[in-house]
Amino acid sequence: MFLSNLAESQQEHITLSGVEAGMVALLLDYAYTSTFTITEANVQALLSASNLLEVVAVRDACCRFLERHIDATNCVGIHCFAEAHACHDLSKKAKAYTLRNFTQVMTGEEWLSLPIEKVVEILSSDELEVEREEYVYDAATTWLHHSYATRSSIFPKILECVRLALVSPYFLVDVVEGETAVRTSPECRVIVEEARLYHLLPDRRHQLISPRTRHRRNTNTTTVIVAVGGEDNKLVLRSVECFDPLAHSWRSLSCLPFAVSKHGLVVSGENVLYLAGGEFPDGTVTRCLCRYDPVLDEWHDLAPMSRPRSELGLATLDGYVYAVGGWDGSNRLTDVERYDPRTNAWSPVASMELGLTSPAIAACQGKLYVCGGAILEDGDGTECVQMYDPHTDTWEQLPHMIIPRSGSAAAVLHGLIYIIGGWHASTENTNKVEKFDPRTKTWETVTSMCERRYRPGVAVVDSKLYILGGEDGWEHFHDTIECYNPDTNTWTRVGEMLTGRSWLSCAPLRVKKEILGNLATPMS
């Protein structure tokens, strides 16, 4: 202040507003003795004075003192105080502590008195560490009700920061929609309706992408690709393994209750993994349905299908799980049934025109698409495409694929349906890939995979398509993983599986990071 170009450097008399006389005395003592004492009682006033008077050594010492004393009861206050005094490093560290320990911070007094700008800054951060998004909503409403009369009108700005698409649908209906500030605010109702659509229409989520649908980076969960069952060149498997696309590593999860291949696997919008049907090692075709609990790392039996099915298609649409076609041990099936998780019961829907085994199946834009599959005894693939409309309970034939195939994999990426690999007598095992646009009902080829794959597993994570395993020939089982980037239209080999396998099923799933400590096999 005195040595710079500020006006005070030219004045004989200066009034130091907002500086305690005792702090000036401490700084004068420091100027003569190079010593001073920092306590919890004087640190803020001393930092303010040293910052104003540009006594850098004292200011930095105060910052270090506050940093050592950061805890859940004061981190928000220290962050705001440091920010106001341009102590950027301290401000950054206090904020990081706040984000890491938010479930403790949100119960403290400091949280209740924060201005809306700071609440928005914290709740909107991708770095906010919470086990469940419900905690973020609880923090928002706790802040609201501390001064409801003055804060209810600005609550929509706070609710926008809560990623309601990631809360339980029951929490959304029972808790969020029951909040008075939500019911009485048109802006809040729009935000809630967006989340309702996200929960009700998981196959349309690509159309609903926003900051409110993005998972926070520092939650205790991560998205992995789960590979379930299948066959190696000797055995039918019961192992369940997951691949972390970011770490390029594998972990083992709880095994299936039984060894199975030729089954269906799908993950619902509520992050529930369902396995249906398949064939046991003795050739028995099963009716089973079970689900994986990613919180407890356990498998649980559910109501079985009405008939046994292997080589079936399995997909989720509008909250139901559809089991399509397959083999009952004697015949290729045309019939279709769907499972209602709310009632734990199956019910029939309209049958397909063609009986199929090993079709590629995908739910997209409110419809179910069944592509290819085997219709003959030799397993030869077809190019037929059948579409199911759940609103009319009818099937419709669509334009054929470019290549007939069975045992291929299907995935939805950016509103397009990709059909990958498979087998046909004319092409044998193929590495060819094509995509279907439901809006124009047209097919287009894309870059082929690096390797031919029949009966592979597929999953979409972070807008990329991963293909795992499969067969290159009747005796060779792949253990490789390829990744497709739609932006560059390229395939890249990104790793290897723990066990080469075919007839496996894969799905993306969010799991607790602590579960991933079971068995590690790092990959480069």
C-alpha positions in Angstrom: 0.0 0.0 0.0 2.7 2.5 1.0 5.3 1.5 -1.6 3.0 1.1 -4.5 1.3 3.7 -6.8 -1.8 3.8 -4.6 -3.0 7.2 -3.2 -2.0 6.2 0.3 1.7 6.2 -0.6 1.5 10.0 -1.0 -0.6 10.9 2.0 0.6 11.9 5.5 -2.4 10.7 7.3 -4.1 7.4 6.5 -7.2 5.8 8.0 -7.1 2.0 8.0 -10.7 1.0 7.8 -11.7 -2.5 8.9 -8.3 -3.2 10.5 -8.2 -3.9 14.2 -5.7 -1.8 16.2 -4.4 -5.0 17.9 -3.5 -6.5 14.5 -1.6 -3.4 13.5 0.3 -3.7 16.8 1.2 -7.3 16.0 2.5 -6.3 12.6 4.6 -3.5 14.0 6.1 -6.0 16.5 6.8 -8.3 13.6 8.5 -5.5 11.7 10.9 -5.0 14.7 11.3 -8.6 16.0 10.4 -10.8 13.1 8.2 -12.8 15.4 4.4 -13.0 15.8 1.8 -15.4 17.3 -1.1 -16.8 15.4 -4.1 -18.2 17.3 -7.5 -19.4 16.3 -8.9 -16.2 17.8 -6.7 -13.8 15.8 -5.9 -15.5 12.6 -8.7 -14.0 10.4 -8.2 -10.5 11.6 -4.4 -10.9 11.3 -4.7 -12.3 7.7 -7.0 -9.4 6.8 -4.6 -6.8 8.2 -1.5 -8.4 6.7 -3.2 -8.8 3.3 -4.3 -5.1 3.3 -0.8 -3.9 4.4 0.9 -6.4 2.1 2.9 -8.1 4.8 3.3 -11.2 2.7 5.1 -13.4 5.2 2.5 -13.0 7.8 -0.4 -13.4 5.3 1.1 -16.7 4.0 1.7 -17.9 7.6 -2.0 -17.2 8.4 -3.0 -19.2 5.2 -0.9 -22.1 6.3 -2.4 -22.0 9.8 -6.0 -22.0 8.4 -5.1 -24.8 6.0 -4.0 -27.0 8.9 -7.2 -26.3 10.8 -9.7 -27.0 7.9 -12.5 -29.4 9.0 -16.1 -30.0 8.1 -17.4 -27.3 10.4 -15.3 -24.5 9.0 -14.2 -25.4 5.4 -17.0 -23.4 3.7 -16.2 -20.3 5.8 -12.5 -20.6 5.2 -13.1 -21.0 1.5 -15.3 -17.9 1.3 -12.9 -15.9 3.6 -9.9 -16.9 1.5 -11.7 -16.1 -1.7 -12.6 -12.6 -0.4 -8.9 -11.9 0.4 -7.6 -13.3 -2.9 -5.8 -16.1 -1.1 -6.3 -18.4 -4.0 -4.4 -21.5 -2.9 -6.2 -21.6 0.5 -9.5 -20.9 -1.2 -8.9 -23.8 -3.6 -7.9 -26.2 -0.8 -10.8 -25.3 1.4 -13.3 -25.8 -1.5 -11.7 -29.1 -2.4 -12.2 -30.2 1.3 -15.8 -29.1 1.1 -16.5 -31.1 -2.0 -14.7 -34.2 -0.7 -16.6 -34.1 2.7 -19.9 -32.7 1.6 -22.2 -35.1 3.4 -20.6 -33.8 6.7 -20.5 -30.2 5.6 -24.2 -30.1 4.6 -25.3 -30.8 8.2 -23.3 -27.8 9.6 -24.3 -24.3 10.5 -22.1 -22.8 7.8 -24.1 -24.4 5.0 -27.3 -22.9 6.2 -26.0 -19.3 6.0 -24.4 -19.5 2.5 -25.5 -17.1 -0.2 -27.3 -18.6 -3.2 -24.3 -18.0 -5.5 -22.1 -20.1 -3.3 -24.7 -22.9 -2.9 -25.1 -23.0 -6.7 -21.3 -23.2 -7.2 -21.0 -26.1 -4.8 -24.0 -28.1 -5.8 -23.3 -27.8 -9.5 -19.7 -29.0 -9.2 -18.8 -32.3 -11.0 -16.3 -32.8 -8.2 -18.9 -33.0 -5.5 -18.4 -36.3 -3.7 -21.6 -37.9 -2.6 -22.6 -41.6 -2.4 -26.1 -40.8 -3.8 -27.5 -37.8 -5.6 -30.3 -37.8 -3.0 -27.9 -36.3 -0.5 -27.5 -33.3 -2.8 -31.3 -32.8 -2.9 -31.4 -33.1 0.9 -28.7 -30.4 1.2 -30.7 -28.1 -1.2 -33.9 -28.4 0.8 -32.1 -28.1 4.2 -30.7 -24.7 2.9 -34.2 -23.8 1.6 -36.1 -24.4 4.8 -33.6 -22.5 6.9 -35.2 -19.4 5.5 -38.1 -20.6 3.5 -39.9 -17.2 3.1 -36.9 -15.5 1.5 -35.5 -18.5 -0.4 -38.5 -20.3 -1.9 -38.7 -17.9 -4.9 -35.0 -18.6 -5.8 -35.2 -22.4 -5.2 -35.5 -23.3 -8.9 -31.9 -22.1 -9.3 -30.8 -24.5 -6.6 -32.9 -27.4 -7.9 -31.3 -27.0 -11.3 -28.0 -28.0 -9.6 -29.5 -31.3 -8.4 -29.1 -34.1 -10.9 -32.6 -35.5 -10.4 -32.1 -37.9 -13.3 -29.7 -39.8 -11.0 -31.9 -40.2 -8.0 -34.2 -43.2 -7.4 -37.5 -42.8 -9.3 -39.3 -43.6 -6.0 -37.4 -40.7 -4.3 -38.3 -38.4 -7.2 -42.1 -39.3 -6.8 -42.3 -39.7 -3.1 -40.0 -36.9 -1.9 -39.2 -34.4 -4.6 -42.7 -34.0 -6.0 -44.0 -33.8 -2.4 -41.9 -30.7 -1.6 -44.1 -27.6 -1.5 -41.5 -25.4 -3.1 -41.5 -27.8 -6.1 -45.2 -28.2 -6.4 -45.9 -24.5 -6.4 -43.1 -23.5 -8.8 -43.6 -23.9 -12.6 -39.8 -23.8 -13.1 -39.3 -26.6 -10.6 -42.0 -28.7 -12.2 -40.2 -28.4 -15.5 -37.0 -29.7 -14.0 -38.8 -32.6 -12.3 -40.6 -33.5 -15.5 -37.2 -33.7 -17.3 -36.1 -36.2 -14.7 -39.3 -38.2 -15.0 -38.8 -38.6 -18.7 -35.2 -39.7 -18.1 -36.4 -42.4 -15.7 -39.5 -43.5 -17.8 -37.8 -43.6 -21.2 -34.2 -45.0 -20.8 -33.9 -45.8 -24.5 -34.4 -42.0 -25.2 -31.8 -40.8 -22.8 -29.5 -39.7 -25.6 -32.1 -37.0 -26.3 -32.1 -35.8 -22.7 -28.3 -35.3 -22.2 -27.6 -32.2 -20.0 -25.5 -31.3 -17.0 -28.3 -32.8 -14.9 -27.8 -36.2 -16.4 -24.1 -36.4 -16.1 -22.6 -38.4 -13.2 -20.3 -36.5 -10.9 -16.7 -37.5 -11.3 -15.9 -38.0 -7.7 -18.7 -40.3 -6.5 -17.8 -43.6 -5.0 -19.1 -45.4 -8.1 -17.7 -45.9 -11.6 -19.1 -47.3 -14.9 -17.6 -50.6 -15.8 -18.4 -53.2 -18.5 -19.7 -56.4 -17.0 -19.0 -59.6 -18.8 -21.2 -62.5 -17.7 -21.1 -66.3 -18.3 -20.5 -67.7 -21.8 -18.1 -70.4 -23.0 -14.4 -70.8 -23.4 -13.1 -73.6 -25.6 -13.6 -76.1 -22.8 -16.3 -75.0 -20.3 -19.5 -73.2 -19.8 -18.7 -70.4 -17.4 -20.3 -68.9 -14.3 -17.7 -66.2 -13.8 -18.6 -62.5 -13.8 -15.9 -60.0 -14.5 -15.9 -56.3 -15.1 -13.7 -54.1 -17.2 -12.9 -50.5 -16.2 -12.4 -48.6 -19.5 -10.6 -45.7 -17.8 -8.1 -47.8 -15.8 -7.9 -50.6 -18.5 -8.2 -53.2 -15.7 -10.3 -56.2 -14.8 -12.0 -57.2 -11.6 -14.0 -60.2 -10.6 -17.5 -59.8 -9.2 -19.7 -62.4 -7.5 -20.1 -65.5 -9.6 -23.4 -66.5 -11.1 -25.4 -69.1 -9.1 -24.9 -71.4 -12.0 -22.7 -71.8 -15.2 -24.7 -70.6 -18.2 -24.2 -69.5 -21.8 -26.5 -68.4 -24.7 -28.4 -66.2 -22.2 -29.7 -62.6 -22.3 -28.3 -59.7 -20.3 -29.5 -56.2 -20.0 -29.2 -53.2 -17.6 -32.2 -51.1 -16.8 -32.4 -47.4 -16.5 -32.3 -47.9 -12.7 -28.9 -49.6 -12.9 -30.3 -53.1 -12.3 -28.6 -55.9 -14.2 -30.9 -58.7 -15.4 -29.9 -62.1 -16.7 -32.5 -64.3 -18.4 -32.6 -67.8 -19.9 -29.7 -69.6 -21.4 -28.3 -73.1 -21.5 -26.7 -75.0 -18.7 -23.6 -77.2 -19.2 -25.8 -80.4 -19.6 -27.7 -78.7 -22.5 -30.8 -77.9 -20.4 -32.5 -74.7 -21.5 -33.7 -72.6 -18.5 -36.5 -70.2 -17.7 -34.5 -68.4 -15.0 -34.4 -64.6 -14.4 -32.1 -63.1 -11.9 -30.7 -59.7 -11.1 -27.4 -58.4 -9.9 -27.2 -56.0 -6.9 -24.2 -53.8 -7.5 -24.4 -52.4 -4.0 -24.1 -55.8 -2.3 -22.3 -57.6 -5.1 -25.0 -60.3 -5.0 -27.2 -62.2 -7.4 -30.9 -62.7 -6.6 -33.5 -65.0 -8.2 -36.7 -63.4 -9.7 -39.9 -64.8 -11.3 -38.9 -67.1 -14.1 -40.1 -66.7 -17.7 -43.2 -68.6 -18.9 -41.0 -70.9 -21.0 -37.4 -71.8 -21.3 -35.3 -69.8 -23.8 -31.7 -69.8 -24.9 -30.1 -67.7 -27.7 -32.8 -65.1 -26.9 -32.8 -61.4 -27.2 -33.2 -59.3 -24.0 -33.9 -55.6 -23.9 -35.4 -53.0 -21.6 -38.1 -50.6 -22.9 -40.4 -48.2 -20.9 -39.5 -49.9 -17.6 -40.1 -53.5 -18.8 -37.7 -56.2 -19.6 -38.5 -58.0 -22.9 -37.5 -61.6 -23.7 -37.6 -62.1 -27.5 -37.6 -65.3 -29.5 -34.9 -67.9 -28.8 -34.7 -71.7 -28.5 -36.8 -73.7 -26.1 -34.9 -77.0 -26.7 -37.0 -78.0 -29.6 -38.1 -75.0 -31.6 -37.2 -71.5 -32.7 -39.6 -69.2 -31.0 -41.8 -66.4 -32.3 -43.4 -65.5 -29.0 -42.3 -62.5 -26.8 -42.9 -61.8 -23.1 -42.1 -58.9 -20.9 -41.2 -58.6 -17.2 -42.6 -55.9 -14.9 -40.1 -55.2 -12.0 -42.9 -53.6 -10.0 -45.0 -56.8 -9.8 -42.2 -59.3 -10.4 -44.3 -61.0 -13.1 -44.1 -61.9 -16.8 -46.9 -61.3 -19.3 -47.1 -62.1 -23.1 -47.1 -59.5 -25.8 -47.6 -59.9 -29.6 -45.4 -62.5 -31.3 -42.9 -61.8 -34.0 -43.6 -62.9 -37.6 -40.3 -64.9 -37.7 -39.1 -67.3 -35.2 -35.4 -66.5 -34.4 -32.4 -67.5 -32.4 -29.4 -65.4 -31.7 -30.9 -62.1 -32.9 -29.3 -58.7 -32.3 -31.8 -56.6 -30.2 -31.9 -53.0 -29.2 -34.4 -50.5 -27.7 -34.3 -47.1 -29.4 -36.7 -44.1 -29.4 -39.6 -46.0 -27.8 -39.4 -49.0 -30.1 -37.8 -52.5 -30.0 -35.7 -53.5 -32.9 -34.8 -57.2 -33.6 -32.1 -57.5 -36.3 -31.1 -60.6 -38.1 -30.9 -63.9 -36.2 -30.9 -67.6 -37.3 -34.1 -68.9 -38.9 -32.7 -72.2 -40.4 -31.5 -75.3 -38.7 -27.9 -74.7 -39.8 -27.9 -71.4 -37.9 -27.6 -69.3 -41.1 -28.4 -65.6 -40.5 -31.1 -63.5 -42.0 -31.1 -59.8 -43.0 -34.6 -59.2 -41.7 -35.4 -56.4 -39.3 -38.5 -56.5 -37.1 -39.7 -53.5 -35.1 -42.1 -53.7 -32.1 -44.3 -50.8 -31.0 -45.4 -51.2 -27.3 -48.1 -48.7 -27.7 -49.9 -50.6 -30.4 -48.6 -54.1 -29.4 -47.7 -54.7 -33.1 -44.7 -55.8 -35.1 -43.5 -54.2 -38.4 -41.0 -55.3 -41.0 -38.4 -52.7 -41.7 -35.7 -52.4 -44.5 -33.3 -55.3 -44.4 -29.7 -55.1 -43.2 -27.0 -54.8 -45.8 -25.5 -58.2 -44.6 -27.5 -61.1 -43.3 -26.2 -62.3 -40.0 -26.9 -64.2 -36.7 -24.9 -64.1 -33.5 -24.2 -60.4 -33.9 -24.3 -57.8 -31.2 -26.4 -54.6 -31.1 -25.9 -51.3 -29.4 -27.5 -47.9 -29.5 -25.1 -44.9 -29.8 -26.3 -41.3 -30.4 -29.7 -42.5 -31.5 -28.3 -45.0 -34.1 -28.5 -48.8 -33.9 -25.1 -50.5 -34.6 -25.0 -54.2 -35.6 -21.6 -55.7 -35.1 -20.1 -59.0 -36.3 -22.0 -62.2 -36.6 -22.2 -65.1 -39.0 -23.7 -66.1 -42.3 -22.9 -68.9 -44.7 -21.8 -66.5 -47.4 -19.5 -64.4 -45.2 -18.8 -66.9 -42.4 -17.7 -64.9 -39.3 -17.5 -61.3 -40.1 -15.9 -58.1 -38.8 -18.4 -55.9 -40.7 -20.4 -53.3 -38.9 -23.5 -51.4 -40.1 -25.7 -48.8 -38.5 -29.4 -48.0 -38.8 -31.1 -44.6 -38.5 -34.6 -45.1 -37.1 -35.7 -41.6 -38.4 -34.8 -42.3 -42.0 -35.1 -46.1 -41.8 -31.8 -46.5 -43.7 -28.7 -48.7 -43.2 -25.1 -47.6 -43.7 -21.8 -49.4 -43.3 -19.1 -48.1 -41.0 -15.5 -49.1 -40.5 -15.1 -52.8 -39.9 -13.6 -54.2 -36.7 -10.0 -55.3 -36.5 -11.1 -58.9 -36.0 -13.9 -61.2 -37.1 -16.3 -61.8 -34.2 -19.3 -64.2 -33.9 -21.3 -64.1 -30.6 -19.4 -61.3 -29.0 -20.5 -59.0 -26.1 -21.1 -55.3 -26.5 -21.5 -52.2 -24.3 -21.6 -48.5 -24.7 -19.6 -46.3 -22.1 -18.9 -42.6 -22.4 -20.2 -42.4 -26.0 -17.9 -45.2 -27.2 -18.7 -48.7 -28.2 -16.8 -51.6 -26.8 -16.9 -55.1 -28.3 -15.5 -58.1 -26.2 -14.7 -61.7 -27.0 -16.6 -63.8 -29.5 -15.3 -66.4 -32.0 -13.0 -66.0 -35.0 -13.7 -69.6 -36.0 -15.2 -72.7 -34.6 -12.1 -73.4 -32.5 -10.8 -69.9 -31.7 -12.3 -67.8 -28.8 -11.2 -64.1 -28.7 -9.9 -62.5 -25.5 -9.5 -59.1 -27.1 -11.4 -55.9 -26.6 -12.0 -53.3 -29.3 -13.3 -49.8 -29.0 -15.2 -47.8 -31.6 -15.1 -44.0 -31.7 -18.1 -42.7 -33.7 -16.4 -39.2 -34.1 -13.5 -40.7 -36.0 -15.2 -43.8 -37.3 -12.3 -45.9 -36.1 -11.7 -49.1 -34.1 -8.9 -49.5 -31.6 -7.8 -52.5 -29.7 -7.8 -51.5 -26.0 -7.1 -54.6 -24.0 -7.6 -58.3 -23.3 -10.1 -60.2 -21.3 -9.2 -62.5 -18.4 -10.7 -65.4 -20.2 -11.3 -65.7 -24.0 -15.0 -66.5 -24.3 -18.0 -66.6 -26.7 -21.7 -66.6 -26.1 -21.0 -64.1 -23.3 -23.3 -61.1 -22.6 -22.1 -57.7 -21.6 -23.6 -54.5 -20.2 -22.5 -51.2 -18.8 -23.1 -50.9 -15.0 -22.3 -48.4 -12.3 -20.7 -50.2 -9.3 -19.1 -49.1 -6.0 -15.4 -48.6 -6.3 -14.9 -50.6 -3.1 -16.3 -53.7 -4.8 -13.6 -53.4 -7.5 -11.0 -54.5 -4.9 -12.0 -58.1 -5.1 -9.5 -59.2 -7.7 -7.3 -57.0 -9.7 -5.6 -57.9 -12.9 -4.0 -54.7 -14.3 -3.8 -54.2 -18.0 -1.6 -51.9 -20.0 
